[in-house]
Amino acid sequence: MNRPCPSFEPLLLDRAAGLLDPVGEARLDRHLAGCPSCRAEADAVGLALSLAALPPASAAERAAVGQGAREALLRLRADRSRRRFAARVLLAVAASAAFAVAVPWRPAAPPGAVAAAPAGTGWELPDLDAAWAASADPTADLAALAEAEPLVLFAELQEIDFDIE
Amino acid sequence: MAGRESSAGPGLRVVQGGWASQPDGALLRDFLAGDEPSFEELWRRHHATVHALVRRYARTPEDARDLTQRAFLRAVGAARRAGRGAGVDFPFRPWLLRIAANLGKNHLRDEFRWRRAPVQELEQAADGAPLADELLFRRERERRVRQAVLLLPRRQREVLTLRVDAGLPFAEVATTLGIEEGNARVHFHHAVRRLTELVRAAGEGEP
């Protein structure tokens, strides 16, 4: 295979790129008329570019793309909403973290401790014996329960068919 | 439209000079300030070029449509985050096209398009009849060359697709990629040489 003439190969490529002016075109054409190697190269370059080029988009495809501005705007709006939501979540997390740092956790005091403890002193164990004596007689509730009317009378219980085998 | 509109009553806006006189940077700035028609104008100006560019990397027309939208979304979002929407001189188009090219390449990497496109599809015409040998050979060569385009070194691929697919002049190709115009031409020449070698080698088996 013969190589193209070194001085004309750049012109062949420039023509393929659409860069040749009319003077260059005329000069190249004159050369190609008498140089089979450069003619073959010119044909190969033209063929390579024609094979590489994509077929034009159909009218329907062009129209569909052309009408995509509104759809793109919707996507932009959705994207903006997502970013705002993410920013709010981030802000809430940051606020929670700041609150947790600013207000350190303290264990809750047991019931009654606050009232029993004089102001300005720490929490002390309450007097459990005194608390027990101060409460009502614990057996009183049981006695009252025993005397209460039962929810279901014994006679009623006998009428119920339990149907247990 | 900051500085270019006058209030003519509630809900009515008068734009002096119309959209055509607004540079991209001004439209982007206005959109970021909440003016959605500015985005529609940016879309009208550039969607066809972006679509032509991302089609190279898309498996289906729906993919290409989605990539076009995503390129705009990314470009606007990145401009907002970078705080670069404020300047009227902001070069939105090169920014957008560079994002589209990167997005396309990433999409391709994720999709493994050429592995998903079974060769059998090439052997059947739309009606299910086998393709003629010559047409089948042409299709196979197209597939190989287009695959080779995607496997070109990054700069060569970017220059070639911006020139061939998007149809940009070399000056704009260079601006988009942030390189010298002469450098862009050199990358284009290298890319075409590679593809030509491939075609020449594959042509030896031509029926």
Interface residues (C-beta under 8 A of the other chain):
Chain A: M1 P10 L13 D14 A16 A17 L19 E41 A44 V45 L47 A48 L49 L51 A52 A53 L54 A57 S58 E61 R62 A64 V65 G66 G68 A69 R70 E71 A72 L73 R75 L76 D79
Chain B: E36 F39 E40 W43 R44 H47 A48 H51 A52 R55 R56 P61 A64 R65 T68 Q69 F72 L73 V76 G77 R141 E142 V145 R146 A148 V149 L160 R163 V164 D165 F170 R185 F188 H189 V192 R193 L195 T196 L198 V199 R200 G203
